[in-house]
Every structure is written in C-alpha cells, then in structure tokens.
Amino acid sequence: MQDLEALKSELTAAIDGAGDLDALEAVRVAALGRKGSVTGLMKTLGQLDADERKAAGRAFNALKDEIAEALEARRTALSASGLDARLAEEKIDVTLPVRPERRGCVHPISQTIDEVIAIFGEMGFTVAEGPDIEEDWYNFTALNIPQDHPARQEHDTFYINAEKEGRRMVLRTHTSPVQIRTMQSQKPPIRIIVPGRTYRSDHDATHSPMFHQVEGLVVDETSHMGHLKGCLMEFCRAFFGIDDLPVRFRPSYFPFTEPSAEVDIGCTREGGGLKIGAGDDWLEILGSGMVNPAVLENCGIDSAKYQGFAFGMGVERLAMLKYGIPDLRTFYDSDIRWLKHFGFAPLDVPSLLGRTVG
C-alpha cells in the first residue's frame, strides 16, 4: 500500500504540474493508458490469491478513480484558463477605426446607369423618373400601341389587381410612360433620359422578369434623323471607349416612332468569344426612331410645329457586353463573390451632371 501512496503522490504531482492539455494527456496515457502505471498494477491481480486479489482490486480501483477525477478536474481548469487567455488575446477594441479594406461594391447595374447618365448629361440631357405601376393609357395607348398588340397580352405583361378608368393597372413594360408624362407636363424643347426598372413576363439566361432600361427623348422644332444618328453614334463610342467603333442603323418598326431604326455596333466572333469593335459582324445594341406624330398629339403637342427623336436600351445588356458578364440571372443572385468580382469601388461611379424628377 505504501507503493500505492507513493504512486498516487507522483501522479497527482504530475497532474498538477501539467501546464496545458497536451501535457495533461501525456500524464493520462502514462497512468491510465494501455501501458500505463495504474493499468500495469491492474494486470498483476491475476498473480494473487483470492483474498489478496479482493483487497488489491479495491485499492487499485480506488487509485484509478482518484487519478481519473484529478485528471478531469485539471482538464476543466486548463480549458477555462485557455479560454480566458484566448478571449483576452482576441478581444476587440470598439474604439478603433473600421478596417481600411474595401467592404462594399457598386453593383454593375448602378455603375452602368451612372455611366449612361454621365455621357448623355454632357449632351445636355437631364434625368426624369416616374412610377413603376402605370395606367394602361400611359403604358400603351398614348404610345400608339393598338389594342390587339401582343405586348398587351398577359403572357408578356404583368397586370395587377387595381384599375383606373375601367382598365387594369400594369407594371410598366418600358420607361416610355415617363416620356408621355414629361411631354404632358413640360413644354418643348424637351431633352431627357429615363433610367428605371421595367417588368415583362420572361425569364432565361438573357431575359429577366424585372430589368432596367434607359430611354431618351428629344422634342423641339428642328431635330431630325441626322441628330438622332449623331447622338447615338457618339454615345456608343463613348460608352465602349472605342473612337472608331462602327455603328449602323437598320430600318425597323415601333408603334411610337416613325421612321424607326435598330442600332448595331461592329464586333468579331472568333474562337467562340465576342469582341466589340471593327470586325466582320454586327451586334444589336438599342432601338430608336423619330417620335410618331400621333404620340405628340396624344400628349397635346402640335406635331405640325414640333418633332423629335427617341431611343431605348437595356442596362443589363450594356453591362454584359462591356464587362463580360455571361448570364443575366447572376445580376440578381445576391452572390457576394460575384459582386466582389464584377463590382466597382464607390469612387469609380461617374459624376451625375444633372438630375430632375419628372
């Protein structure tokens, strides 16, 4: 028994002297492991007679339990002190300034809208805005869109459970209603661009049920198709940063403009990629045309005295082409990794030259 007391004292001292959990584990293995000192004593029981085995077994088990309890108590103490040390080391001084690295990014859609506004702002355009929920008259009728036009069907347009003058309200399918509201509230000359959200019932890699447009409108006594072409050619070259970018106008049809034209820019498609600039192919970029006299008359503007032009473009399409974004749906996935890759620092946003609310 004297040997047991000596072993107990030795192990207890080793446990109390363990400075960390690794050292404590080494003591446990040395005492209670498969080849440990206490385990070795247990193996000697088979060499004793029945009476000695009974007494020795009680003593060995008592020693084993005491050593196990001492190990557990020391482990608890070391864990608590380790946590306290870690908390003291990792504490945050809330009086320190925030970390200097960039945390937020400007979304490519916001960046593109500001770029478009800045370019047209230098041409004398101001920004006009209007409601997302529109009356049928502003969204369709005033724009010379006939009653049987496919754009009025529910497979293309979102109608809501509200009516105005017997017709259901809609989520605007374009920002053109703001042009109508501006022509009704302002006298020519008018020169505005209209950025904003629009809604159509479509969803795939190149279409979204909610997307952004920027439309432009000029109404005065002298503007003609040549002015439209010069304005849009200058915009395309400024936006893509290519001074000699080829731009062409193809005849097209829109109910609210006459004549109408699609605008294409030059590109090449080699190796499965797309490069904007002089090349052997063309890429549609926006629609345009001279304002239809019927639209002017619907807004109370004398079409015999005034004329003008209008154009419209998709913001997401512009951003995808300029910044190499392959899938429209990723704009709205709220993936912080995507935003860090394609986003812009706040100071990268172009300056806003003029802003009015229509």
VOBA-1610 file (N, C-alpha, C; in pm, whole numbers, padded with zeros to 5 digits, always signed):
BEGIN
Met+00081-00122+00000Met+00000+00000+00000Met+00085+00128+00000Gln+00206+00112+00065Gln+00293+00227+00062Gln+00333+00263-00080Asp+00351+00161-00166Asp+00382+00185-00306Asp+00269+00258-00375Leu+00143+00222-00339Leu+00027+00289-00399Leu+00022+00435-00359Glu+00051+00465-00233Glu+00050+00604-00188Glu+00159+00684-00260Ala+00273+00622-00278Ala+00383+00691-00347Ala+00346+00716-00494Leu+00284+00613-00557Leu+00243+00630-00697Leu+00136+00736-00710Lys+00041+00736-00613Lys-00065+00837-00613Lys-00005+00977-00601Ser+00090+00993-00510Ser+00152+01124-00491Ser+00227+01167-00617Glu+00295+01073-00679Glu+00371+01103-00800Glu+00279+01146-00914Leu+00170+01070-00933Leu+00077+01103-01043Leu+00003+01233-01016Thr-00034+01253-00888Thr-00104+01377-00854Thr-00015+01499-00879Ala+00111+01486-00845Ala+00204+01596-00870Ala+00222+01621-01020Ala+00227+01512-01097Ala+00240+01528-01242Ala+00117+01595-01302Ile-00001+01558-01250Ile-00125+01619-01299Ile-00128+01768-01266Asp-00093+01801-01141Asp-00095+01942-01101Asp+00010+02022-01176Gly+00115+01957-01219Gly+00221+02028-01289Gly+00201+02039-01439Ala+00099+01974-01492Ala+00073+01982-01637Ala+00032+02124-01673Gly+00108+02186-01766Gly+00082+02326-01799Gly-00020+02347-01909Asp-00051+02244-01986Asp-00151+02257-02091Asp-00217+02123-02115Leu-00313+02121-02205Leu-00390+01998-02228Leu-00306+01888-02290Asp-00208+01923-02371Asp-00122+01821-02430Asp-00038+01752-02322Ala+00017+01830-02229Ala+00095+01772-02120Ala+00008+01686-02030Leu-00114+01732-02006Leu-00208+01654-01924Leu-00242+01521-01991Glu-00258+01523-02121Glu-00288+01400-02194Glu-00171+01301-02183Ala-00050+01353-02185Ala+00066+01265-02169Ala+00067+01199-02031Val+00028+01274-01926Val+00018+01216-01792Val-00091+01109-01788Arg-00203+01137-01853Arg-00312+01037-01854Arg-00267+00907-01918Val-00200+00917-02031Val-00153+00798-02101Val-00053+00721-02014Ala+00037+00797-01946Ala+00138+00733-01862Ala+00076+00661-01742Ala-00042+00709-01699Ala-00106+00649-01582Ala-00213+00547-01620Leu-00302+00584-01710Leu-00419+00501-01737Leu-00420+00442-01878Gly-00319+00472-01957Gly-00312+00416-02091Gly-00291+00266-02089Arg-00285+00206-02205Arg-00272+00060-02215Arg-00146+00009-02147Lys-00039+00089-02150Lys+00086+00053-02086Lys+00115+00143-01966Gly+00012+00206-01911Gly+00030+00298-01801Gly+00059+00228-01669Ser+00106+00309-01571Ser+00146+00253-01442Ser+00028+00195-01366Val-00086+00263-01364Val-00204+00211-01294Val-00258+00089-01367Thr-00261+00095-01497Thr-00308-00019-01575Thr-00218-00140-01552Gly-00087-00119-01536Gly+00006-00229-01508Gly-00024-00296-01376Leu-00062-00215-01276Leu-00099-00274-01147Leu-00222-00362-01161Met-00321-00318-01239Met-00442-00397-01258Met-00410-00533-01319Lys-00308-00537-01404Lys-00273-00662-01471Lys-00208-00763-01375Thr-00159-00716-01260Thr-00095-00807-01164Thr-00195-00879-01077Leu-00321-00844-01082Leu-00421-00907-00996Leu-00430-01057-01019Gly-00409-01099-01140Gly-00419-01243-01169Gly-00313-01326-01102Gln-00208-01264-01053Gln-00099-01339-00989Gln-00122-01357-00838Leu-00226-01295-00785Leu-00254-01300-00641Leu-00358-01405-00610Asp-00359-01451-00480Asp-00463-01545-00439Asp-00593-01469-00418Ala-00699-01540-00388Ala-00834-01482-00386Ala-00845-01368-00286Asp-00797-01389-00162Asp-00812-01285-00060Asp-00729-01161-00093Glu-00605-01182-00136Glu-00520-01069-00173Glu-00576-00996-00295Arg-00630-01076-00391Arg-00685-01016-00514Arg-00801-00923-00481Lys-00885-00964-00385Lys-01003-00884-00349Lys-00961-00751-00289Ala-00868-00754-00196Ala-00823-00632-00130Ala-00745-00543-00227Ala-00656-00604-00306Ala-00578-00526-00400Ala-00666-00464-00508Gly-00770-00537-00551Gly-00859-00485-00654Gly-00929-00359-00609Arg-00976-00363-00478Arg-01042-00243-00426Arg-00945-00125-00422Ala-00822-00150-00380Ala-00723-00042-00371Ala-00685+00011-00509Phe-00665-00081-00605Phe-00628-00037-00740Phe-00740+00044-00805Asn-00864-00003-00788Asn-00979+00070-00847Asn-00996+00207-00783Ala-00974+00214-00651Ala-00983+00344-00584Ala-00876+00439-00639Leu-00753+00389-00658Leu-00646+00472-00714Leu-00681+00517-00856Lys-00733+00425-00934Lys-00770+00459-01073Lys-00876+00567-01076Asp-00978+00555-00988Asp-01086+00655-00986Asp-01034+00791-00941Glu-00945+00791-00839Glu-00891+00918-00789Glu-00807+00987-00897Ile-00726+00909-00968Ile-00643+00968-01073Ile-00731+01021-01187Ala-00837+00946-01223Ala-00929+00991-01329Ala-00998+01121-01289Glu-01041+01130-01163Glu-01108+01252-01116Glu-01011+01369-01117Ala-00887+01344-01075Ala-00787+01451-01075Ala-00756+01498-01216Leu-00749+01404-01309Leu-00728+01440-01450Leu-00841+01526-01504Glu-00964+01488-01474Glu-01079+01562-01524Glu-01085+01703-01464Ala-01055+01712-01333Ala-01056+01843-01269Ala-00949+01934-01329Arg-00830+01876-01353Arg-00723+01957-01413Arg-00757+01997-01556Arg-00822+01905-01631Arg-00861+01935-01769Arg-00961+02051-01771Thr-01057+02050-01680Thr-01156+02159-01673Thr-01088+02292-01643Ala-00992+02289-01549Ala-00922+02412-01512Ala-00838+02465-01628Leu-00767+02374-01697Leu-00686+02418-01809Leu-00771+02472-01924Ser-00887+02410-01949Ser-00976+02456-02057Ser-01028+02596-02027Ala-01065+02618-01901Ala-01117+02750-01863Ala-01009+02858-01876Ser-00888+02826-01828Ser-00781+02925-01837Ser-00740+02950-01981Gly-00746+02843-02066Gly-00715+02861-02208Gly-00817+02949-02278Leu-00945+02932-02241Leu-01049+03016-02300Leu-01033+03161-02257Asp-01002+03181-02128Asp-00981+03317-02080Asp-00865+03385-02153Ala-00757+03308-02173Ala-00642+03365-02244Ala-00676+03398-02389Arg-00753+03311-02452Arg-00792+03335-02592Arg-00882+03457-02603Leu-00977+03468-02510Leu-01067+03584-02512Leu-00990+03714-02491Ala-00891+03707-02400Ala-00811+03827-02376Ala-00728+03864-02498Glu-00680+03761-02569Glu-00597+03785-02686Glu-00679+03835-02804Glu-00803+03785-02818Glu-00884+03815-02935Glu-00986+03926-02911Lys-00979+03994-02801Lys-01078+04097-02772Lys-01068+04209-02875Ile-01181+04273-02899Ile-01191+04378-03000Ile-01202+04513-02930Asp-01119+04605-02972Asp-01127+04741-02922Asp-01225+04818-03011Val-01347+04838-02962Val-01450+04902-03043Val-01423+05049-03068Thr-01322+05105-02999Thr-01289+05245-03024Thr-01196+05261-03143Leu-01142+05149-03197Leu-01055+05159-03313Leu-01135+05189-03439Pro-01077+05253-03539Pro-01149+05277-03665Pro-01173+05147-03739Val-01269+05149-03832Val-01300+05028-03908Val-01183+04989-03995Arg-01184+04864-04038Arg-01074+04817-04122Arg-01070+04893-04254Pro-00951+04924-04303Pro-00940+05011-04420Pro-00975+04943-04552Glu-00977+04808-04556Glu-01002+04745-04684Glu-01144+04771-04732Arg-01165+04764-04865Arg-01295+04791-04925Arg-01394+04683-04884Arg-01508+04725-04832Arg-01609+04630-04786Arg-01726+04618-04882Gly-01772+04730-04936Gly-01887+04728-05025Gly-01847+04757-05169Cys-01935+04720-05262Cys-01909+04742-05404Cys-02032+04804-05469Val-02008+04883-05571Val-02117+04936-05653Val-02158+04828-05753His-02286+04798-05759His-02336+04695-05850His-02316+04738-05995Pro-02283+04643-06084Pro-02263+04679-06225Pro-02382+04751-06288Ile-02505+04720-06245Ile-02621+04790-06300Ile-02617+04938-06261Ser-02589+04966-06134Ser-02580+05105-06089Ser-02467+05177-06160Gln-02353+05107-06174Gln-02239+05166-06243Gln-02274+05202-06387Thr-02341+05109-06457Thr-02374+05131-06598Thr-02474+05245-06614Ile-02575+05250-06527Ile-02672+05360-06533Ile-02601+05494-06515Asp-02512+05501-06420Asp-02441+05628-06396Asp-02351+05664-06514Glu-02292+05564-06578Glu-02210+05592-06696Glu-02295+05649-06808Val-02412+05587-06831Val-02501+05635-06937Val-02548+05777-06906Ile-02586+05802-06781Ile-02631+05935-06742Ile-02521+06039-06763Ala-02397+06002-06727Ala-02287+06096-06741Ala-02262+06132-06887Ile-02270+06032-06976Ile-02246+06058-07119Ile-02355+06147-07176Phe-02480+06112-07152Phe-02589+06194-07206Phe-02599+06328-07132Gly-02553+06331-07006Gly-02552+06457-06934Gly-02464+06560-07004Glu-02353+06514-07060Glu-02265+06605-07132Glu-02329+06654-07262Met-02430+06584-07311Met-02502+06627-07431Met-02620+06716-07398Gly-02639+06745-07270Gly-02747+06835-07232Gly-02875+06767-07187Phe-02873+06633-07168Phe-02992+06562-07122Phe-03000+06570-06970Thr-03122+06574-06918Thr-03146+06564-06775Thr-03226+06436-06749Val-03229+06394-06622Val-03292+06267-06585Val-03436+06291-06539Ala-03527+06209-06591Ala-03668+06213-06550Ala-03707+06076-06497Glu-03799+06073-06401Glu-03843+05948-06340Glu-03995+05945-06330Gly-04049+05824-06312Gly-04194+05807-06299Gly-04226+05680-06224Pro-04354+05652-06201Pro-04395+05536-06121Pro-04373+05403-06192Asp-04347+05298-06114Asp-04334+05163-06171Asp-04470+05103-06205Ile-04573+05138-06127Ile-04710+05091-06156Ile-04779+05197-06241Glu-04821+05158-06359Glu-04870+05254-06457Glu-05013+05226-06502Glu-05074+05332-06552Glu-05205+05319-06617Glu-05187+05266-06759Asp-05289+05196-06805Asp-05287+05142-06941Asp-05263+05253-07044Trp-05319+05369-07021Trp-05308+05477-07118Trp-05163+05521-07136Tyr-05091+05539-07024Tyr-04952+05583-07033Tyr-04861+05474-07089Asn-04889+05348-07052Asn-04800+05239-07092Asn-04824+05192-07235Phe-04949+05206-07284Phe-04980+05153-07417Phe-05047+05256-07508Thr-05163+05303-07470Thr-05248+05380-07561Thr-05181+05507-07610Ala-05126+05587-07518Ala-05063+05713-07558Ala-04941+05691-07646Leu-04884+05571-07641Leu-04766+05538-07721Leu-04803+05475-07855Asn-04932+05487-07891Asn-04978+05440-08021Asn-04971+05288-08035Ile-04981+05218-07923Ile-04981+05071-07925Ile-05126+05024-07934Pro-05164+04955-08042Pro-05304+04918-08063Pro-05355+04818-07961Gln-05487+04806-07950Gln-05549+04718-07852Gln-05514+04572-07872Asp-05492+04531-07997Asp-05463+04390-08025Asp-05314+04360-08033His-05230+04452-07986His-05086+04430-07994His-05044+04321-07895Pro-04953+04231-07934Pro-04912+04123-07843Pro-04857+04170-07710Ala-04799+04290-07706Ala-04742+04341-07581Ala-04847+04360-07473Arg-04974+04373-07513Arg-05081+04392-07416Arg-05128+04260-07354Gln-05084+04148-07405Gln-05131+04018-07358Gln-05063+03981-07225Glu-05130+03897-07147Glu-05079+03860-07015Glu-04954+03772-07023His-04929+03710-07137His-04807+03631-07150His-04684+03720-07161Asp-04705+03850-07177Asp-04593+03943-07192Asp-04592+04051-07085Thr-04707+04083-07027Thr-04721+04197-06937Thr-04776+04153-06803Phe-04726+04212-06695Phe-04777+04186-06561Phe-04889+04285-06529Tyr-05011+04234-06516Tyr-05124+04315-06473Tyr-05146+04295-06323Ile-05193+04398-06254Ile-05217+04389-06110Ile-05365+04408-06081Asn-05405+04376-05959Asn-05546+04382-05920Asn-05584+04524-05877Ala-05571+04615-05971Ala-05614+04754-05950Ala-05651+04811-06085Glu-05750+04901-06086Glu-05798+04956-06212Glu-05798+05108-06208Lys-05789+05167-06326Lys-05802+05312-06342Lys-05886+05335-06467Glu-06002+05398-06448Glu-06095+05424-06557Glu-06133+05296-06631Gly-06157+05190-06554Gly-06206+05065-06611Gly-06099+04975-06671Arg-05974+05016-06666Arg-05866+04933-06721Arg-05767+04897-06610Arg-05718+04774-06617Arg-05625+04727-06515Arg-05491+04801-06522Met-05435+04824-06405Met-05303+04884-06396Met-05198+04778-06429Val-05081+04822-06472Val-04975+04729-06511Val-04843+04769-06445Leu-04754+04671-06432Leu-04615+04703-06404Leu-04555+04747-06537Arg-04501+04865-06543Arg-04462+04923-06672Arg-04367+04830-06747Thr-04393+04814-06874Thr-04312+04726-06958Thr-04193+04797-07019His-04186+04928-07004His-04074+05009-07053His-04080+05141-06976Thr-03979+05224-06991Thr-03982+05353-06923Thr-04043+05461-07011Ser-04099+05423-07125Ser-04163+05520-07215Ser-04277+05598-07152Pro-04355+05541-07056Pro-04460+05623-06992Pro-04407+05752-06931Val-04281+05752-06887Val-04224+05875-06831Val-04209+05980-06940Gln-04182+05937-07063Gln-04177+06031-07175Gln-04313+06097-07195Ile-04419+06018-07187Ile-04555+06071-07203Ile-04585+06172-07093Arg-04554+06136-06969Arg-04580+06225-06856Arg-04500+06355-06870Thr-04378+06344-06918Thr-04295+06464-06935Thr-04352+06554-07044Met-04394+06497-07157Met-04450+06578-07265Met-04581+06644-07224Gln-04655+06579-07132Gln-04779+06640-07085Gln-04753+06754-06986Ser-04643+06744-06910Ser-04619+06841-06804Ser-04522+06951-06842Gln-04446+06932-06951Gln-04347+07032-06991Gln-04370+07075-07135Lys-04338+07198-07163Lys-04345+07246-07300Lys-04210+07225-07369Pro-04211+07195-07499Pro-04083+07182-07571Pro-04006+07314-07565Pro-03874+07312-07573Pro-03791+07194-07603Pro-03774+07101-07483Ile-03768+06972-07512Ile-03751+06867-07410Ile-03629+06783-07448Arg-03548+06755-07349Arg-03433+06667-07372Arg-03408+06590-07243Ile-03457+06467-07236Ile-03449+06387-07113Ile-03399+06246-07144Ile-03344+06183-07040Ile-03324+06039-07041Ile-03398+05983-06920Val-03443+05858-06933Val-03530+05798-06831Val-03475+05661-06792Pro-03391+05653-06689Pro-03348+05522-06639Pro-03447+05468-06537Gly-03460+05336-06530Gly-03550+05280-06431Gly-03579+05133-06452Arg-03650+05075-06354Arg-03689+04935-06361Arg-03808+04917-06454Thr-03809+04804-06525Thr-03923+04767-06609Thr-03951+04618-06588Tyr-04070+04574-06632Tyr-04115+04439-06598Tyr-04181+04372-06718Arg-04139+04249-06746Arg-04203+04171-06850Arg-04201+04024-06810Ser-04300+03951-06856Ser-04315+03810-06817Ser-04222+03724-06900Asp-04094+03720-06860Asp-03993+03644-06935Asp-03876+03617-06842His-03817+03499-06852His-03706+03466-06763His-03620+03355-06822Asp-03496+03388-06858Asp-03397+03290-06901Asp-03260+03356-06890Ala-03159+03298-06956Ala-03022+03348-06942Ala-03005+03490-06996Thr-03093+03532-07085Thr-03081+03667-07144Thr-03204+03753-07119His-03301+03705-07039His-03421+03783-07008His-03453+03769-06859Ser-03503+03875-06802Ser-03541+03875-06661Ser-03680+03936-06647Pro-03763+03887-06553Pro-03896+03948-06535Pro-03888+04092-06485Met-03777+04129-06423Met-03751+04268-06385Met-03614+04305-06440Phe-03607+04414-06513Phe-03481+04457-06569Phe-03479+04609-06576His-03373+04664-06627His-03357+04810-06628His-03340+04861-06771Gln-03398+04976-06795Gln-03385+05043-06924Gln-03340+05187-06904Val-03281+05241-07008Val-03260+05385-07017Val-03317+05429-07152Glu-03416+05516-07148Glu-03474+05569-07271Glu-03442+05718-07280Gly-03442+05768-07401Gly-03415+05909-07422Gly-03521+05973-07511Leu-03544+06101-07491Leu-03643+06174-07570Leu-03594+06316-07596Val-03606+06357-07722Val-03579+06495-07760Val-03698+06546-07840Val-03754+06658-07801Val-03865+06720-07875Val-03834+06869-07890Asp-03828+06915-08013Asp-03811+07057-08041Asp-03857+07084-08184Glu-03821+07198-08238Glu-03871+07236-08371Glu-03775+07196-08483Thr-03653+07153-08450Thr-03554+07135-08556Thr-03488+06997-08561Ser-03500+06916-08457Ser-03429+06788-08454Ser-03476+06696-08567His-03383+06621-08622His-03417+06530-08731His-03335+06402-08717Met-03348+06312-08813Met-03284+06181-08806Met-03132+06193-08798Gly-03077+06293-08860Gly-02932+06313-08853Gly-02885+06341-08711His-02964+06419-08637His-02931+06445-08497His-02938+06317-08415Leu-03040+06234-08442Leu-03054+06106-08372Leu-02930+06020-08396Lys-02889+06009-08521Lys-02774+05924-08555Lys-02646+05976-08489Gly-02625+06105-08495Gly-02504+06161-08435Gly-02501+06140-08284Cys-02616+06158-08220Cys-02625+06142-08075Cys-02592+05999-08033Leu-02652+05901-08102Leu-02633+05762-08063Leu-02496+05709-08102Met-02443+05754-08214Met-02307+05714-08250Met-02207+05764-08147Glu-02223+05887-08105Glu-02134+05943-08004Glu-02147+05867-07872Phe-02271+05832-07835Phe-02291+05757-07711Phe-02222+05622-07716Cys-02245+05545-07822Cys-02188+05410-07832Cys-02036+05414-07824Arg-01975+05509-07892Arg-01829+05517-07892Arg-01776+05562-07757Ala-01848+05651-07691Ala-01804+05696-07559Ala-01823+05587-07455Phe-01935+05515-07461Phe-01964+05413-07359Phe-01865+05298-07366Phe-01835+05251-07488Phe-01743+05138-07501Phe-01598+05182-07513Gly-01573+05312-07519Gly-01437+05362-07521Gly-01362+05331-07649Ile-01434+05325-07762Ile-01372+05294-07891Ile-01406+05407-07988Asp-01308+05489-08021Asp-01334+05609-08101Asp-01382+05577-08242Asp-01334+05467-08300Asp-01374+05434-08437Asp-01472+05318-08442Leu-01551+05300-08335Leu-01649+05191-08331Leu-01749+05203-08446Pro-01763+05101-08532Pro-01863+05108-08639Pro-02005+05103-08582Val-02091+05191-08630Val-02231+05196-08587Val-02318+05204-08711Arg-02421+05119-08717Arg-02512+05125-08831Arg-02656+05127-08783Phe-02744+05179-08868Phe-02886+05192-08837Phe-02964+05108-08938Arg-03046+05015-08887Arg-03128+04930-08973Arg-03276+04970-08960Pro-03348+04977-09071Pro-03491+05008-09061Pro-03564+04905-08975Ser-03655+04952-08892Ser-03731+04863-08804Ser-03870+04922-08786Tyr-03945+04869-08689Tyr-04079+04921-08663Tyr-04106+04923-08513Phe-04148+05038-08464Phe-04201+05054-08329Phe-04326+05141-08341Pro-04432+05110-08268Pro-04556+05188-08281Pro-04539+05335-08246Phe-04443+05368-08160Phe-04431+05505-08108Phe-04327+05587-08183Thr-04259+05530-08282Thr-04165+05608-08363Thr-04188+05579-08511Glu-04160+05681-08594Glu-04175+05665-08740Glu-04096+05776-08810Pro-03987+05743-08883Pro-03935+05607-08903Pro-03863+05554-08779Ser-03843+05422-08777Ser-03777+05356-08665Ser-03651+05285-08714Ala-03558+05266-08622Ala-03432+05202-08661Ala-03373+05125-08543Glu-03321+05006-08572Glu-03237+04934-08476Glu-03093+04981-08494Val-03021+04989-08385Val-02882+05034-08390Val-02791+04917-08362Asp-02695+04893-08451Asp-02598+04785-08436Asp-02458+04844-08421Ile-02372+04771-08351Ile-02231+04809-08341Ile-02145+04695-08397Gly-02027+04729-08445Gly-01939+04630-08503Gly-01880+04537-08398Cys-01852+04413-08439Cys-01792+04315-08348Cys-01729+04203-08427Thr-01653+04119-08358Thr-01599+03997-08416Thr-01634+03882-08322Arg-01652+03764-08379Arg-01687+03646-08301Arg-01590+03533-08333Glu-01468+03548-08290Glu-01366+03448-08319Glu-01343+03360-08196Gly-01328+03230-08221Gly-01299+03137-08113Gly-01409+03125-08011Gly-01534+03150-08050Gly-01645+03141-07957Gly-01661+03261-07866Gly-01576+03363-07882Gly-01587+03483-07800Gly-01647+03599-07876Leu-01664+03710-07807Leu-01720+03831-07867Leu-01630+03948-07833Lys-01588+04021-07937Lys-01505+04140-07917Lys-01570+04256-07990Ile-01600+04363-07916Ile-01664+04480-07974Ile-01560+04568-08041Gly-01593+04613-08162Gly-01502+04697-08239Gly-01513+04664-08386Ala-01424+04719-08465Ala-01426+04692-08608Ala-01408+04543-08634Gly-01496+04487-08716Gly-01490+04345-08744Gly-01583+04307-08857Asp-01609+04179-08869Asp-01689+04129-08980Asp-01832+04097-08940Asp-01876+04138-08821Asp-02011+04105-08776Asp-02071+04226-08705Trp-02202+04215-08676Trp-02274+04326-08612Trp-02351+04273-08492Leu-02373+04362-08395Leu-02445+04327-08273Leu-02549+04435-08243Glu-02674+04393-08229Glu-02781+04490-08197Glu-02760+04543-08056Ile-02776+04673-08040Ile-02749+04736-07912Ile-02867+04815-07856Leu-02951+04876-07943Leu-03064+04954-07893Leu-03161+04982-08007Gly-03278+05037-07972Gly-03378+05077-08070Gly-03399+05227-08067Ser-03444+05284-08180Ser-03458+05429-08187Ser-03553+05467-08299Gly-03578+05597-08310Gly-03660+05647-08420Gly-03710+05788-08393Met-03772+05847-08495Met-03835+05978-08479Met-03971+05959-08412Val-04003+06048-08318Val-04127+06033-08243Val-04247+06038-08338Asn-04334+05938-08327Asn-04453+05932-08413Asn-04542+06054-08387Pro-04586+06125-08490Pro-04672+06242-08470Pro-04795+06211-08386Ala-04848+06087-08396Ala-04965+06051-08316Ala-04934+06056-08166Val-04812+06021-08128Val-04773+06027-07987Val-04766+06172-07940Leu-04711+06259-08024Leu-04706+06401-07989Leu-04846+06457-07969Glu-04936+06423-08059Glu-05074+06473-08050Glu-05142+06419-07925Asn-05115+06293-07889Asn-05174+06235-07767Asn-05132+06311-07642Cys-05017+06375-07649Cys-04965+06450-07534Cys-04996+06599-07543Gly-05073+06639-07642Gly-05110+06779-07657Gly-05003+06864-07720Ile-04911+06805-07796Ile-04805+06879-07864Ile-04836+06885-08013Asp-04828+07002-08070Asp-04859+07023-08211Asp-04754+06956-08298Ser-04791+06847-08365Ser-04696+06773-08446Ser-04659+06846-08575Ala-04737+06949-08611Ala-04702+07029-08728Ala-04589+07126-08697Lys-04570+07157-08571Lys-04467+07251-08529Lys-04346+07181-08468Tyr-04372+07074-08392Tyr-04264+07008-08318Tyr-04239+06867-08370Gln-04118+06825-08357Gln-04079+06688-08388Gln-03964+06650-08296Gly-03920+06527-08303Gly-03811+06487-08214Gly-03778+06340-08234Phe-03688+06292-08152Phe-03650+06151-08163Phe-03645+06088-08025Ala-03649+05954-08025Ala-03647+05877-07900Ala-03561+05753-07921Phe-03513+05697-07811Phe-03433+05575-07817Phe-03444+05503-07683Gly-03409+05376-07685Gly-03415+05297-07562Gly-03315+05183-07567Met-03260+05150-07449Met-03160+05045-07441Met-03173+04972-07308Gly-03135+04843-07306Gly-03136+04764-07183Gly-03006+04781-07106Val-03016+04816-06979Val-02896+04841-06898Val-02817+04712-06876Glu-02888+04602-06845Glu-02817+04476-06823Glu-02741+04433-06947Arg-02801+04452-07064Arg-02734+04414-07189Arg-02607+04496-07208Leu-02615+04625-07182Leu-02495+04709-07193Leu-02387+04663-07097Ala-02426+04633-06972Ala-02328+04590-06873Ala-02266+04456-06911Met-02347+04364-06961Met-02295+04232-07000Met-02193+04246-07112Leu-02222+04332-07209Leu-02131+04348-07322Leu-02002+04419-07282Lys-02013+04521-07198Lys-01895+04599-07163Lys-01805+04528-07064Tyr-01866+04455-06968Tyr-01788+04397-06860Tyr-01777+04245-06866Gly-01824+04185-06977Gly-01802+04042-06997Gly-01880+03954-06901Ile-02003+03991-06870Ile-02088+03912-06780Ile-02173+03818-06866Pro-02157+03686-06852Pro-02220+03594-06947Pro-02368+03564-06924Asp-02417+03577-06801Asp-02554+03533-06770Asp-02629+03644-06699Leu-02743+03682-06754Leu-02823+03790-06695Leu-02869+03758-06554Arg-02899+03631-06527Arg-02956+03594-06398Arg-02863+03621-06281Thr-02733+03623-06306Thr-02638+03645-06196Thr-02646+03787-06140Phe-02705+03880-06214Phe-02722+04016-06163Phe-02805+04017-06035Tyr-02894+03918-06019Tyr-02992+03919-05910Tyr-02975+03801-05814Asp-02860+03733-05819Asp-02838+03618-05731Asp-02792+03657-05592Ser-02757+03782-05570Ser-02708+03830-05439Ser-02588+03749-05392Asp-02500+03714-05484Asp-02379+03638-05451Asp-02265+03737-05428Ile-02217+03744-05303Ile-02116+03844-05269Ile-01987+03818-05345Arg-01958+03691-05379Arg-01837+03661-05456Arg-01847+03721-05596Trp-01965+03711-05657Trp-01987+03768-05790Trp-01973+03921-05784Leu-02030+03980-05680Leu-02025+04126-05669Leu-01883+04174-05646Lys-01804+04100-05567Lys-01665+04140-05547Lys-01586+04133-05676His-01624+04038-05764His-01552+04021-05891His-01592+04129-05992Phe-01723+04153-06006Phe-01771+04245-06109Phe-01803+04384-06054Gly-01804+04401-05923Gly-01844+04530-05865Gly-01738+04637-05880Phe-01774+04759-05839Phe-01686+04875-05853Phe-01671+04945-05719Ala-01554+05002-05697Ala-01534+05084-05577Ala-01622+05207-05586Pro-01671+05257-05470Pro-01762+05374-05473Pro-01708+05492-05552Leu-01578+05517-05547Leu-01523+05633-05617Leu-01513+05611-05767Asp-01545+05488-05815Asp-01545+05463-05959Asp-01673+05512-06027Val-01774+05551-05949Val-01902+05591-06007Val-01886+05723-06081Pro-01929+05732-06207Pro-01920+05859-06281Pro-02003+05967-06214Ser-01963+06091-06235Ser-02037+06203-06176Ser-02169+06222-06246Leu-02268+06266-06172Leu-02401+06295-06226Leu-02409+06444-06258Leu-02429+06475-06386Leu-02421+06615-06428Leu-02552+06691-06405Gly-02665+06619-06410Gly-02791+06688-06389Gly-02900+06589-06357Arg-02990+06623-06267Arg-03097+06530-06231Arg-03223+06610-06195Thr-03331+06580-06264Thr-03460+06637-06230Thr-03561+06525-06225Val-03665+06546-06155Val-03770+06445-06141Val-03891+06489-06223Gly-03933+06402-06317Gly-04046+06434-06399Gly-04175+06385-06341
//
